[in-house]
């Protein structure tokens, strides 16, 4: 159970990172380097989502199916 809690915490941090990077990207109109770098950050975050967030979402949906 502790592993699941750790994954949930990591998942939440990834979601916050994504939100922050998206916010920065929206503010990057006058800063081409910021736009490029936030695009790279978002690509890296996508890899984290594939590795962590998708797993935790799948586990949550399986848990919900089991309790119903």
Secondary structure per residue as TSV (DSSP state, phi and psi in degrees):
chain	resnum	aa	ss	phi	psi
A	1	X	-	360.0	-34.0
A	2	X	H	-62.4	-37.4
A	3	X	H	-61.6	-42.4
A	4	X	H	-61.9	-41.9
A	5	X	H	-63.8	-40.7
A	6	X	H	-63.9	-42.4
A	7	X	H	-63.1	-39.0
A	8	X	H	-64.3	-40.3
A	9	X	H	-64.5	-44.1
A	10	X	H	-63.4	-42.5
A	11	X	H	-58.8	-43.8
A	12	X	H	-64.1	-38.6
A	13	X	H	-65.0	-39.4
A	14	X	H	-63.0	-42.8
A	15	X	H	-62.4	-38.9
A	16	X	H	-67.4	-40.6
A	17	X	H	-59.1	-45.0
A	18	X	H	-61.9	-44.3
A	19	X	H	-62.2	-43.0
A	20	X	H	-63.8	-44.6
A	21	X	H	-64.2	-39.2
A	22	X	H	-64.7	-40.9
A	23	X	H	-61.3	-45.8
A	24	X	H	-62.6	-40.4
A	25	X	H	-63.6	-37.8
A	26	X	H	-65.8	-28.3
A	27	X	T	-89.4	7.7
A	28	X	-	-92.9	14.0
A	29	X	T	-54.8	-42.9
A	30	X	T	-95.4	6.3
A	31	X	-	-131.5	86.0
A	32	X	H	-56.2	-37.5
A	33	X	H	-65.0	-37.3
A	34	X	H	-65.4	-40.2
A	35	X	H	-62.8	-45.6
A	36	X	H	-64.1	-45.3
A	37	X	H	-70.3	-37.0
A	38	X	H	-70.0	-31.8
A	39	X	H	-63.0	-40.5
A	40	X	H	-66.1	-41.8
A	41	X	H	-60.9	-44.6
A	42	X	H	-63.6	-34.9
A	43	X	H	-65.2	-41.1
A	44	X	H	-66.8	-39.0
A	45	X	H	-63.7	-36.0
A	46	X	H	-60.0	-39.3
A	47	X	H	-64.1	-39.8
A	48	X	H	-63.1	-40.8
A	49	X	I	-61.7	-43.4
A	50	X	I	-63.2	-35.2
A	51	X	I	-81.4	-37.4
A	52	X	I	-115.0	-57.0
A	53	X	I	-61.1	-42.7
A	54	X	H	-64.0	-36.9
A	55	X	H	-66.2	-45.4
A	56	X	H	-67.6	-37.5
A	57	X	H	-64.1	-41.2
A	58	X	H	-63.6	-43.9
A	59	X	H	-63.4	-39.7
A	60	X	H	-64.5	-42.9
A	61	X	H	-67.3	-36.6
A	62	X	H	-67.0	-38.5
A	63	X	H	-63.8	-43.0
A	64	X	H	-65.6	-37.3
A	65	X	H	-66.4	-35.7
A	66	X	H	-69.3	-36.4
A	67	X	H	-80.3	-17.0
A	68	X	-	-89.5	360.0
